[in-house]
Amino acid sequence: MTDPDFYITMAAAGLVGLGMTTAAALAGWRGWLQLKNREYDRAHDLPFTSPANAGARIEMADLKERIRKLEAIAAGVDL
């Protein structure tokens, strides 16, 4: 184990492995950035839709309240 060629070989193998790992990580990072860029472009290409009007939000809240009351009745809880 005191052979200098052994240490040089191990160091070279370690550097090659580190280089391969770094290259794979960089390729993954670039792919992830490309994916996010496509998602961003697709989201901005869609036409703007206005949020739901107040009447629809009130109706949705009313339905949720009715469901909550029905679930409480089914569970036997007094409101």
PDB file with one MODEL, atoms N, CA, C and O in Angstrom:
MODEL        1
ATOM      1  N   MET A   1       0.807  -1.200   0.000  1.00  0.00           N
ATOM      2  CA  MET A   1       0.000   0.000   0.000  1.00  0.00           C
ATOM      3  C   MET A   1       0.850   1.263   0.000  1.00  0.00           C
ATOM      4  O   MET A   1       0.309   2.369  -0.011  1.00  0.00           O
ATOM      5  N   THR A   2       2.123   1.122   0.011  1.00  0.00           N
ATOM      6  CA  THR A   2       2.987   2.297  -0.032  1.00  0.00           C
ATOM      7  C   THR A   2       3.403   2.629  -1.455  1.00  0.00           C
ATOM      8  O   THR A   2       4.237   3.506  -1.681  1.00  0.00           O
ATOM      9  N   ASP A   3       2.823   1.928  -2.401  1.00  0.00           N
ATOM     10  CA  ASP A   3       3.151   2.156  -3.806  1.00  0.00           C
ATOM     11  C   ASP A   3       2.526   3.472  -4.262  1.00  0.00           C
ATOM     12  O   ASP A   3       1.313   3.635  -4.134  1.00  0.00           O
ATOM     13  N   PRO A   4       3.305   4.414  -4.790  1.00  0.00           N
ATOM     14  CA  PRO A   4       2.733   5.693  -5.235  1.00  0.00           C
ATOM     15  C   PRO A   4       1.769   5.533  -6.410  1.00  0.00           C
ATOM     16  O   PRO A   4       0.855   6.342  -6.571  1.00  0.00           O
ATOM     17  N   ASP A   5       1.960   4.511  -7.220  1.00  0.00           N
ATOM     18  CA  ASP A   5       1.048   4.300  -8.347  1.00  0.00           C
ATOM     19  C   ASP A   5      -0.369   3.999  -7.859  1.00  0.00           C
ATOM     20  O   ASP A   5      -1.345   4.386  -8.502  1.00  0.00           O
ATOM     21  N   PHE A   6      -0.479   3.320  -6.737  1.00  0.00           N
ATOM     22  CA  PHE A   6      -1.796   3.016  -6.172  1.00  0.00           C
ATOM     23  C   PHE A   6      -2.538   4.304  -5.813  1.00  0.00           C
ATOM     24  O   PHE A   6      -3.719   4.459  -6.127  1.00  0.00           O
ATOM     25  N   TYR A   7      -1.839   5.220  -5.157  1.00  0.00           N
ATOM     26  CA  TYR A   7      -2.470   6.475  -4.739  1.00  0.00           C
ATOM     27  C   TYR A   7      -2.823   7.353  -5.938  1.00  0.00           C
ATOM     28  O   TYR A   7      -3.859   8.018  -5.950  1.00  0.00           O
ATOM     29  N   ILE A   8      -1.961   7.347  -6.930  1.00  0.00           N
ATOM     30  CA  ILE A   8      -2.245   8.125  -8.142  1.00  0.00           C
ATOM     31  C   ILE A   8      -3.455   7.542  -8.866  1.00  0.00           C
ATOM     32  O   ILE A   8      -4.312   8.284  -9.345  1.00  0.00           O
ATOM     33  N   THR A   9      -3.524   6.215  -8.945  1.00  0.00           N
ATOM     34  CA  THR A   9      -4.656   5.551  -9.594  1.00  0.00           C
ATOM     35  C   THR A   9      -5.954   5.828  -8.844  1.00  0.00           C
ATOM     36  O   THR A   9      -6.981   6.112  -9.461  1.00  0.00           O
ATOM     37  N   MET A  10      -5.912   5.746  -7.524  1.00  0.00           N
ATOM     38  CA  MET A  10      -7.115   6.004  -6.722  1.00  0.00           C
ATOM     39  C   MET A  10      -7.557   7.461  -6.840  1.00  0.00           C
ATOM     40  O   MET A  10      -8.752   7.743  -6.927  1.00  0.00           O
ATOM     41  N   ALA A  11      -6.605   8.379  -6.844  1.00  0.00           N
ATOM     42  CA  ALA A  11      -6.941   9.795  -6.988  1.00  0.00           C
ATOM     43  C   ALA A  11      -7.549  10.065  -8.363  1.00  0.00           C
ATOM     44  O   ALA A  11      -8.527  10.803  -8.485  1.00  0.00           O
ATOM     45  N   ALA A  12      -6.962   9.459  -9.393  1.00  0.00           N
ATOM     46  CA  ALA A  12      -7.492   9.644 -10.744  1.00  0.00           C
ATOM     47  C   ALA A  12      -8.894   9.052 -10.860  1.00  0.00           C
ATOM     48  O   ALA A  12      -9.777   9.658 -11.466  1.00  0.00           O
ATOM     49  N   ALA A  13      -9.099   7.872 -10.281  1.00  0.00           N
ATOM     50  CA  ALA A  13     -10.429   7.253 -10.325  1.00  0.00           C
ATOM     51  C   ALA A  13     -11.442   8.105  -9.563  1.00  0.00           C
ATOM     52  O   ALA A  13     -12.584   8.253 -10.000  1.00  0.00           O
ATOM     53  N   GLY A  14     -11.032   8.657  -8.440  1.00  0.00           N
ATOM     54  CA  GLY A  14     -11.926   9.527  -7.677  1.00  0.00           C
ATOM     55  C   GLY A  14     -12.295  10.778  -8.453  1.00  0.00           C
ATOM     56  O   GLY A  14     -13.452  11.199  -8.450  1.00  0.00           O
ATOM     57  N   LEU A  15     -11.312  11.374  -9.119  1.00  0.00           N
ATOM     58  CA  LEU A  15     -11.594  12.567  -9.915  1.00  0.00           C
ATOM     59  C   LEU A  15     -12.498  12.256 -11.103  1.00  0.00           C
ATOM     60  O   LEU A  15     -13.382  13.044 -11.438  1.00  0.00           O
ATOM     61  N   VAL A  16     -12.279  11.117 -11.734  1.00  0.00           N
ATOM     62  CA  VAL A  16     -13.142  10.714 -12.851  1.00  0.00           C
ATOM     63  C   VAL A  16     -14.568  10.492 -12.350  1.00  0.00           C
ATOM     64  O   VAL A  16     -15.527  10.926 -12.988  1.00  0.00           O
ATOM     65  N   GLY A  17     -14.704   9.820 -11.216  1.00  0.00           N
ATOM     66  CA  GLY A  17     -16.037   9.600 -10.644  1.00  0.00           C
ATOM     67  C   GLY A  17     -16.717  10.905 -10.270  1.00  0.00           C
ATOM     68  O   GLY A  17     -17.911  11.085 -10.511  1.00  0.00           O
ATOM     69  N   LEU A  18     -15.953  11.814  -9.679  1.00  0.00           N
ATOM     70  CA  LEU A  18     -16.510  13.119  -9.328  1.00  0.00           C
ATOM     71  C   LEU A  18     -16.929  13.886 -10.576  1.00  0.00           C
ATOM     72  O   LEU A  18     -17.969  14.544 -10.588  1.00  0.00           O
ATOM     73  N   GLY A  19     -16.120  13.799 -11.618  1.00  0.00           N
ATOM     74  CA  GLY A  19     -16.464  14.464 -12.877  1.00  0.00           C
ATOM     75  C   GLY A  19     -17.727  13.894 -13.497  1.00  0.00           C
ATOM     76  O   GLY A  19     -18.558  14.640 -14.014  1.00  0.00           O
ATOM     77  N   MET A  20     -17.876  12.579 -13.449  1.00  0.00           N
ATOM     78  CA  MET A  20     -19.078  11.950 -14.001  1.00  0.00           C
ATOM     79  C   MET A  20     -20.315  12.345 -13.202  1.00  0.00           C
ATOM     80  O   MET A  20     -21.368  12.627 -13.774  1.00  0.00           O
ATOM     81  N   THR A  21     -20.183  12.363 -11.883  1.00  0.00           N
ATOM     82  CA  THR A  21     -21.307  12.755 -11.030  1.00  0.00           C
ATOM     83  C   THR A  21     -21.687  14.209 -11.277  1.00  0.00           C
ATOM     84  O   THR A  21     -22.869  14.546 -11.349  1.00  0.00           O
ATOM     85  N   THR A  22     -20.685  15.063 -11.405  1.00  0.00           N
ATOM     86  CA  THR A  22     -20.945  16.480 -11.664  1.00  0.00           C
ATOM     87  C   THR A  22     -21.611  16.673 -13.021  1.00  0.00           C
ATOM     88  O   THR A  22     -22.534  17.477 -13.147  1.00  0.00           O
ATOM     89  N   ALA A  23     -21.158  15.951 -14.029  1.00  0.00           N
ATOM     90  CA  ALA A  23     -21.757  16.066 -15.359  1.00  0.00           C
ATOM     91  C   ALA A  23     -23.211  15.603 -15.346  1.00  0.00           C
ATOM     92  O   ALA A  23     -24.067  16.225 -15.975  1.00  0.00           O
ATOM     93  N   ALA A  24     -23.491  14.519 -14.634  1.00  0.00           N
ATOM     94  CA  ALA A  24     -24.873  14.027 -14.552  1.00  0.00           C
ATOM     95  C   ALA A  24     -25.754  15.018 -13.803  1.00  0.00           C
ATOM     96  O   ALA A  24     -26.893  15.260 -14.200  1.00  0.00           O
ATOM     97  N   ALA A  25     -25.236  15.590 -12.725  1.00  0.00           N
ATOM     98  CA  ALA A  25     -26.014  16.570 -11.963  1.00  0.00           C
ATOM     99  C   ALA A  25     -26.269  17.819 -12.798  1.00  0.00           C
ATOM    100  O   ALA A  25     -27.362  18.385 -12.749  1.00  0.00           O
ATOM    101  N   LEU A  26     -25.283  18.248 -13.554  1.00  0.00           N
ATOM    102  CA  LEU A  26     -25.449  19.424 -14.401  1.00  0.00           C
ATOM    103  C   LEU A  26     -26.477  19.167 -15.502  1.00  0.00           C
ATOM    104  O   LEU A  26     -27.282  20.045 -15.814  1.00  0.00           O
ATOM    105  N   ALA A  27     -26.457  17.984 -16.085  1.00  0.00           N
ATOM    106  CA  ALA A  27     -27.447  17.645 -17.116  1.00  0.00           C
ATOM    107  C   ALA A  27     -28.851  17.624 -16.516  1.00  0.00           C
ATOM    108  O   ALA A  27     -29.798  18.102 -17.140  1.00  0.00           O
ATOM    109  N   GLY A  28     -28.988  17.075 -15.312  1.00  0.00           N
ATOM    110  CA  GLY A  28     -30.291  17.077 -14.646  1.00  0.00           C
ATOM    111  C   GLY A  28     -30.759  18.478 -14.320  1.00  0.00           C
ATOM    112  O   GLY A  28     -31.937  18.795 -14.482  1.00  0.00           O
ATOM    113  N   TRP A  29     -29.848  19.318 -13.863  1.00  0.00           N
ATOM    114  CA  TRP A  29     -30.196  20.706 -13.530  1.00  0.00           C
ATOM    115  C   TRP A  29     -30.658  21.450 -14.776  1.00  0.00           C
ATOM    116  O   TRP A  29     -31.651  22.176 -14.729  1.00  0.00           O
ATOM    117  N   ARG A  30     -29.957  21.278 -15.880  1.00  0.00           N
ATOM    118  CA  ARG A  30     -30.352  21.948 -17.123  1.00  0.00           C
ATOM    119  C   ARG A  30     -31.712  21.447 -17.603  1.00  0.00           C
ATOM    120  O   ARG A  30     -32.529  22.231 -18.087  1.00  0.00           O
ATOM    121  N   GLY A  31     -31.954  20.152 -17.470  1.00  0.00           N
ATOM    122  CA  GLY A  31     -33.256  19.603 -17.852  1.00  0.00           C
ATOM    123  C   GLY A  31     -34.374  20.155 -16.992  1.00  0.00           C
ATOM    124  O   GLY A  31     -35.457  20.464 -17.489  1.00  0.00           O
ATOM    125  N   TRP A  32     -34.109  20.279 -15.690  1.00  0.00           N
ATOM    126  CA  TRP A  32     -35.122  20.829 -14.779  1.00  0.00           C
ATOM    127  C   TRP A  32     -35.406  22.287 -15.116  1.00  0.00           C
ATOM    128  O   TRP A  32     -36.562  22.710 -15.115  1.00  0.00           O
ATOM    129  N   LEU A  33     -34.361  23.059 -15.404  1.00  0.00           N
ATOM    130  CA  LEU A  33     -34.562  24.458 -15.785  1.00  0.00           C
ATOM    131  C   LEU A  33     -35.344  24.568 -17.092  1.00  0.00           C
ATOM    132  O   LEU A  33     -36.199  25.442 -17.232  1.00  0.00           O
ATOM    133  N   GLN A  34     -35.057  23.691 -18.039  1.00  0.00           N
ATOM    134  CA  GLN A  34     -35.783  23.702 -19.306  1.00  0.00           C
ATOM    135  C   GLN A  34     -37.257  23.365 -19.085  1.00  0.00           C
ATOM    136  O   GLN A  34     -38.131  23.976 -19.699  1.00  0.00           O
ATOM    137  N   LEU A  35     -37.534  22.402 -18.216  1.00  0.00           N
ATOM    138  CA  LEU A  35     -38.914  22.046 -17.892  1.00  0.00           C
ATOM    139  C   LEU A  35     -39.645  23.225 -17.265  1.00  0.00           C
ATOM    140  O   LEU A  35     -40.767  23.540 -17.662  1.00  0.00           O
ATOM    141  N   LYS A  36     -39.025  23.878 -16.292  1.00  0.00           N
ATOM    142  CA  LYS A  36     -39.653  25.023 -15.634  1.00  0.00           C
ATOM    143  C   LYS A  36     -39.856  26.170 -16.611  1.00  0.00           C
ATOM    144  O   LYS A  36     -40.854  26.886 -16.528  1.00  0.00           O
ATOM    145  N   ASN A  37     -38.917  26.352 -17.536  1.00  0.00           N
ATOM    146  CA  ASN A  37     -39.052  27.402 -18.534  1.00  0.00           C
ATOM    147  C   ASN A  37     -40.245  27.125 -19.446  1.00  0.00           C
ATOM    148  O   ASN A  37     -40.995  28.040 -19.786  1.00  0.00           O
ATOM    149  N   ARG A  38     -40.420  25.862 -19.842  1.00  0.00           N
ATOM    150  CA  ARG A  38     -41.576  25.505 -20.671  1.00  0.00           C
ATOM    151  C   ARG A  38     -42.886  25.698 -19.910  1.00  0.00           C
ATOM    152  O   ARG A  38     -43.864  26.190 -20.474  1.00  0.00           O
ATOM    153  N   GLU A  39     -42.912  25.312 -18.625  1.00  0.00           N
ATOM    154  CA  GLU A  39     -44.114  25.516 -17.815  1.00  0.00           C
ATOM    155  C   GLU A  39     -44.436  27.001 -17.697  1.00  0.00           C
ATOM    156  O   GLU A  39     -45.598  27.398 -17.775  1.00  0.00           O
ATOM    157  N   TYR A  40     -43.412  27.811 -17.511  1.00  0.00           N
ATOM    158  CA  TYR A  40     -43.600  29.257 -17.390  1.00  0.00           C
ATOM    159  C   TYR A  40     -44.146  29.834 -18.690  1.00  0.00           C
ATOM    160  O   TYR A  40     -45.083  30.633 -18.676  1.00  0.00           O
ATOM    161  N   ASP A  41     -43.556  29.425 -19.821  1.00  0.00           N
ATOM    162  CA  ASP A  41     -44.026  29.925 -21.114  1.00  0.00           C
ATOM    163  C   ASP A  41     -45.458  29.484 -21.392  1.00  0.00           C
ATOM    164  O   ASP A  41     -46.260  30.265 -21.904  1.00  0.00           O
ATOM    165  N   ARG A  42     -45.782  28.245 -21.061  1.00  0.00           N
ATOM    166  CA  ARG A  42     -47.129  27.736 -21.299  1.00  0.00           C
ATOM    167  C   ARG A  42     -48.149  28.482 -20.437  1.00  0.00           C
ATOM    168  O   ARG A  42     -49.252  28.778 -20.897  1.00  0.00           O
ATOM    169  N   ALA A  43     -47.788  28.781 -19.203  1.00  0.00           N
ATOM    170  CA  ALA A  43     -48.709  29.480 -18.304  1.00  0.00           C
ATOM    171  C   ALA A  43     -48.969  30.900 -18.786  1.00  0.00           C
ATOM    172  O   ALA A  43     -50.071  31.421 -18.614  1.00  0.00           O
ATOM    173  N   HIS A  44     -47.964  31.529 -19.388  1.00  0.00           N
ATOM    174  CA  HIS A  44     -48.148  32.900 -19.850  1.00  0.00           C
ATOM    175  C   HIS A  44     -48.768  32.974 -21.239  1.00  0.00           C
ATOM    176  O   HIS A  44     -49.194  34.047 -21.666  1.00  0.00           O
ATOM    177  N   ASP A  45     -48.825  31.856 -21.948  1.00  0.00           N
ATOM    178  CA  ASP A  45     -49.473  31.844 -23.254  1.00  0.00           C
ATOM    179  C   ASP A  45     -50.987  31.690 -23.143  1.00  0.00           C
ATOM    180  O   ASP A  45     -51.713  31.985 -24.092  1.00  0.00           O
ATOM    181  N   LEU A  46     -51.466  31.229 -21.990  1.00  0.00           N
ATOM    182  CA  LEU A  46     -52.900  31.048 -21.802  1.00  0.00           C
ATOM    183  C   LEU A  46     -53.589  32.400 -21.678  1.00  0.00           C
ATOM    184  O   LEU A  46     -53.018  33.337 -21.118  1.00  0.00           O
ATOM    185  N   PRO A  47     -54.806  32.510 -22.192  1.00  0.00           N
ATOM    186  CA  PRO A  47     -55.518  33.785 -22.046  1.00  0.00           C
ATOM    187  C   PRO A  47     -55.889  34.026 -20.587  1.00  0.00           C
ATOM    188  O   PRO A  47     -56.111  33.087 -19.822  1.00  0.00           O
ATOM    189  N   PHE A  48     -55.949  35.289 -20.223  1.00  0.00           N
ATOM    190  CA  PHE A  48     -56.286  35.658 -18.851  1.00  0.00           C
ATOM    191  C   PHE A  48     -57.767  35.403 -18.616  1.00  0.00           C
ATOM    192  O   PHE A  48     -58.610  35.819 -19.411  1.00  0.00           O
ATOM    193  N   THR A  49     -58.076  34.727 -17.537  1.00  0.00           N
ATOM    194  CA  THR A  49     -59.465  34.494 -17.161  1.00  0.00           C
ATOM    195  C   THR A  49     -59.730  35.233 -15.869  1.00  0.00           C
ATOM    196  O   THR A  49     -58.929  35.193 -14.935  1.00  0.00           O
ATOM    197  N   SER A  50     -60.851  35.897 -15.828  1.00  0.00           N
ATOM    198  CA  SER A  50     -61.176  36.662 -14.625  1.00  0.00           C
ATOM    199  C   SER A  50     -61.581  35.708 -13.512  1.00  0.00           C
ATOM    200  O   SER A  50     -62.120  34.634 -13.779  1.00  0.00           O
ATOM    201  N   PRO A  51     -61.328  36.088 -12.279  1.00  0.00           N
ATOM    202  CA  PRO A  51     -61.736  35.233 -11.172  1.00  0.00           C
ATOM    203  C   PRO A  51     -63.255  35.138 -11.099  1.00  0.00           C
ATOM    204  O   PRO A  51     -63.971  35.953 -11.681  1.00  0.00           O
ATOM    205  N   ALA A  52     -63.730  34.136 -10.380  1.00  0.00           N
ATOM    206  CA  ALA A  52     -65.171  33.925 -10.257  1.00  0.00           C
ATOM    207  C   ALA A  52     -65.826  35.161  -9.654  1.00  0.00           C
ATOM    208  O   ALA A  52     -65.251  35.838  -8.802  1.00  0.00           O
ATOM    209  N   ASN A  53     -67.029  35.435 -10.110  1.00  0.00           N
ATOM    210  CA  ASN A  53     -67.710  36.618  -9.591  1.00  0.00           C
ATOM    211  C   ASN A  53     -68.159  36.385  -8.153  1.00  0.00           C
ATOM    212  O   ASN A  53     -68.124  35.259  -7.656  1.00  0.00           O
ATOM    213  N   ALA A  54     -68.575  37.443  -7.500  1.00  0.00           N
ATOM    214  CA  ALA A  54     -68.923  37.376  -6.078  1.00  0.00           C
ATOM    215  C   ALA A  54     -70.102  36.445  -5.838  1.00  0.00           C
ATOM    216  O   ALA A  54     -70.135  35.740  -4.829  1.00  0.00           O
ATOM    217  N   GLY A  55     -71.065  36.430  -6.743  1.00  0.00           N
ATOM    218  CA  GLY A  55     -72.234  35.566  -6.570  1.00  0.00           C
ATOM    219  C   GLY A  55     -71.857  34.098  -6.536  1.00  0.00           C
ATOM    220  O   GLY A  55     -72.384  33.331  -5.729  1.00  0.00           O
ATOM    221  N   ALA A  56     -70.947  33.709  -7.410  1.00  0.00           N
ATOM    222  CA  ALA A  56     -70.514  32.313  -7.446  1.00  0.00           C
ATOM    223  C   ALA A  56     -69.747  31.950  -6.181  1.00  0.00           C
ATOM    224  O   ALA A  56     -69.884  30.839  -5.668  1.00  0.00           O
ATOM    225  N   ARG A  57     -68.939  32.880  -5.676  1.00  0.00           N
ATOM    226  CA  ARG A  57     -68.189  32.608  -4.441  1.00  0.00           C
ATOM    227  C   ARG A  57     -69.130  32.476  -3.256  1.00  0.00           C
ATOM    228  O   ARG A  57     -68.932  31.615  -2.399  1.00  0.00           O
ATOM    229  N   ILE A  58     -70.157  33.326  -3.199  1.00  0.00           N
ATOM    230  CA  ILE A  58     -71.125  33.253  -2.100  1.00  0.00           C
ATOM    231  C   ILE A  58     -71.890  31.937  -2.163  1.00  0.00           C
ATOM    232  O   ILE A  58     -72.115  31.289  -1.141  1.00  0.00           O
ATOM    233  N   GLU A  59     -72.288  31.548  -3.375  1.00  0.00           N
ATOM    234  CA  GLU A  59     -73.014  30.292  -3.529  1.00  0.00           C
ATOM    235  C   GLU A  59     -72.141  29.105  -3.120  1.00  0.00           C
ATOM    236  O   GLU A  59     -72.622  28.176  -2.472  1.00  0.00           O
ATOM    237  N   MET A  60     -70.861  29.132  -3.495  1.00  0.00           N
ATOM    238  CA  MET A  60     -69.948  28.052  -3.117  1.00  0.00           C
ATOM    239  C   MET A  60     -69.777  28.003  -1.602  1.00  0.00           C
ATOM    240  O   MET A  60     -69.752  26.917  -1.023  1.00  0.00           O
ATOM    241  N   ALA A  61     -69.660  29.147  -0.958  1.00  0.00           N
ATOM    242  CA  ALA A  61     -69.528  29.176   0.500  1.00  0.00           C
ATOM    243  C   ALA A  61     -70.790  28.644   1.162  1.00  0.00           C
ATOM    244  O   ALA A  61     -70.717  27.943   2.172  1.00  0.00           O
ATOM    245  N   ASP A  62     -71.951  28.976   0.595  1.00  0.00           N
ATOM    246  CA  ASP A  62     -73.216  28.488   1.143  1.00  0.00           C
ATOM    247  C   ASP A  62     -73.301  26.965   1.030  1.00  0.00           C
ATOM    248  O   ASP A  62     -73.730  26.291   1.967  1.00  0.00           O
ATOM    249  N   LEU A  63     -72.893  26.430  -0.117  1.00  0.00           N
ATOM    250  CA  LEU A  63     -72.914  24.979  -0.298  1.00  0.00           C
ATOM    251  C   LEU A  63     -71.956  24.283   0.667  1.00  0.00           C
ATOM    252  O   LEU A  63     -72.280  23.232   1.219  1.00  0.00           O
ATOM    253  N   LYS A  64     -70.784  24.868   0.867  1.00  0.00           N
ATOM    254  CA  LYS A  64     -69.831  24.280   1.814  1.00  0.00           C
ATOM    255  C   LYS A  64     -70.393  24.289   3.227  1.00  0.00           C
ATOM    256  O   LYS A  64     -70.205  23.328   3.974  1.00  0.00           O
ATOM    257  N   GLU A  65     -71.080  25.362   3.601  1.00  0.00           N
ATOM    258  CA  GLU A  65     -71.684  25.443   4.934  1.00  0.00           C
ATOM    259  C   GLU A  65     -72.788  24.400   5.088  1.00  0.00           C
ATOM    260  O   GLU A  65     -72.913  23.772   6.139  1.00  0.00           O
ATOM    261  N   ARG A  66     -73.580  24.219   4.049  1.00  0.00           N
ATOM    262  CA  ARG A  66     -74.641  23.210   4.114  1.00  0.00           C
ATOM    263  C   ARG A  66     -74.054  21.811   4.249  1.00  0.00           C
ATOM    264  O   ARG A  66     -74.568  20.988   5.008  1.00  0.00           O
ATOM    265  N   ILE A  67     -72.978  21.541   3.514  1.00  0.00           N
ATOM    266  CA  ILE A  67     -72.325  20.235   3.615  1.00  0.00           C
ATOM    267  C   ILE A  67     -71.774  20.030   5.015  1.00  0.00           C
ATOM    268  O   ILE A  67     -71.896  18.942   5.576  1.00  0.00           O
ATOM    269  N   ARG A  68     -71.166  21.069   5.586  1.00  0.00           N
ATOM    270  CA  ARG A  68     -70.624  20.960   6.938  1.00  0.00           C
ATOM    271  C   ARG A  68     -71.724  20.642   7.934  1.00  0.00           C
ATOM    272  O   ARG A  68     -71.531  19.819   8.830  1.00  0.00           O
ATOM    273  N   LYS A  69     -72.884  21.291   7.787  1.00  0.00           N
ATOM    274  CA  LYS A  69     -74.005  21.038   8.697  1.00  0.00           C
ATOM    275  C   LYS A  69     -74.539  19.614   8.528  1.00  0.00           C
ATOM    276  O   LYS A  69     -74.849  18.948   9.516  1.00  0.00           O
ATOM    277  N   LEU A  70     -74.647  19.149   7.286  1.00  0.00           N
ATOM    278  CA  LEU A  70     -75.126  17.791   7.049  1.00  0.00           C
ATOM    279  C   LEU A  70     -74.154  16.753   7.610  1.00  0.00           C
ATOM    280  O   LEU A  70     -74.580  15.737   8.160  1.00  0.00           O
ATOM    281  N   GLU A  71     -72.857  17.004   7.474  1.00  0.00           N
ATOM    282  CA  GLU A  71     -71.877  16.081   8.049  1.00  0.00           C
ATOM    283  C   GLU A  71     -71.965  16.071   9.566  1.00  0.00           C
ATOM    284  O   GLU A  71     -71.800  15.022  10.190  1.00  0.00           O
ATOM    285  N   ALA A  72     -72.224  17.229  10.166  1.00  0.00           N
ATOM    286  CA  ALA A  72     -72.357  17.295  11.622  1.00  0.00           C
ATOM    287  C   ALA A  72     -73.596  16.539  12.077  1.00  0.00           C
ATOM    288  O   ALA A  72     -73.569  15.850  13.097  1.00  0.00           O
ATOM    289  N   ILE A  73     -74.683  16.666  11.321  1.00  0.00           N
ATOM    290  CA  ILE A  73     -75.906  15.932  11.663  1.00  0.00           C
ATOM    291  C   ILE A  73     -75.658  14.429  11.546  1.00  0.00           C
ATOM    292  O   ILE A  73     -76.085  13.657  12.405  1.00  0.00           O
ATOM    293  N   ALA A  74     -74.968  14.015  10.480  1.00  0.00           N
ATOM    294  CA  ALA A  74     -74.683  12.595  10.285  1.00  0.00           C
ATOM    295  C   ALA A  74     -73.781  12.052  11.390  1.00  0.00           C
ATOM    296  O   ALA A  74     -73.881  10.880  11.755  1.00  0.00           O
ATOM    297  N   ALA A  75     -72.906  12.895  11.919  1.00  0.00           N
ATOM    298  CA  ALA A  75     -72.005  12.460  12.988  1.00  0.00           C
ATOM    299  C   ALA A  75     -72.670  12.538  14.354  1.00  0.00           C
ATOM    300  O   ALA A  75     -72.110  12.064  15.342  1.00  0.00           O
ATOM    301  N   GLY A  76     -73.852  13.128  14.421  1.00  0.00           N
ATOM    302  CA  GLY A  76     -74.568  13.237  15.689  1.00  0.00           C
ATOM    303  C   GLY A  76     -74.094  14.382  16.558  1.00  0.00           C
ATOM    304  O   GLY A  76     -74.243  14.331  17.779  1.00  0.00           O
ATOM    305  N   VAL A  77     -73.527  15.409  15.958  1.00  0.00           N
ATOM    306  CA  VAL A  77     -73.036  16.567  16.707  1.00  0.00           C
ATOM    307  C   VAL A  77     -74.096  17.652  16.659  1.00  0.00           C
ATOM    308  O   VAL A  77     -74.634  17.956  15.594  1.00  0.00           O
ATOM    309  N   ASP A  78     -74.404  18.248  17.839  1.00  0.00           N
ATOM    310  CA  ASP A  78     -75.346  19.365  17.876  1.00  0.00           C
ATOM    311  C   ASP A  78     -74.622  20.639  17.482  1.00  0.00           C
ATOM    312  O   ASP A  78     -73.514  20.909  17.946  1.00  0.00           O
ATOM    313  N   LEU A  79     -75.257  21.413  16.628  1.00  0.00           N
ATOM    314  CA  LEU A  79     -74.665  22.684  16.209  1.00  0.00           C
ATOM    315  C   LEU A  79     -75.139  23.812  17.068  1.00  0.00           C
ATOM    316  O   LEU A  79     -74.742  24.958  16.858  1.00  0.00           O
TER     317      LEU A  79
ENDMDL
END
